[in-house]
């Protein structure tokens, strides 16, 4: 999500323009994109492998990388 007109319904405070933006919202991202019934993205488009890779990066990566 970005500070552009095409936010795909994301709330105003949800901005992922930088890696630091993502790390700042790590807990929320893991909550809505992970688990057995992820709610993001709401219209699909990401595969279970995409979501698994995102979860691994957020769980195991270093902040800012």
Secondary structure as the mmCIF struct_conf table of DSSP 4:
data_model
#
loop_
_struct_conf.conf_type_id
_struct_conf.id
_struct_conf.beg_label_comp_id
_struct_conf.beg_label_asym_id
_struct_conf.beg_label_seq_id
_struct_conf.end_label_comp_id
_struct_conf.end_label_asym_id
_struct_conf.end_label_seq_id
BEND BEND1 UNK A 3 UNK A 5
TURN_TY1_P TURN_TY1_P1 UNK A 8 UNK A 9
TURN_TY1_P TURN_TY1_P2 UNK A 12 UNK A 13
BEND BEND2 UNK A 17 UNK A 18
HELX_RH_AL_P HELX_RH_AL_P1 UNK A 19 UNK A 24
TURN_TY1_P TURN_TY1_P3 UNK A 25 UNK A 25
HELX_RH_AL_P HELX_RH_AL_P2 UNK A 26 UNK A 33
BEND BEND3 UNK A 35 UNK A 37
BEND BEND4 UNK A 40 UNK A 41
TURN_TY1_P TURN_TY1_P4 UNK A 42 UNK A 43
BEND BEND5 UNK A 46 UNK A 46
HELX_RH_AL_P HELX_RH_AL_P3 UNK A 48 UNK A 60
BEND BEND6 UNK A 61 UNK A 61
HELX_LH_PP_P HELX_LH_PP_P1 UNK A 62 UNK A 62
TURN_TY1_P TURN_TY1_P5 UNK A 63 UNK A 64
#
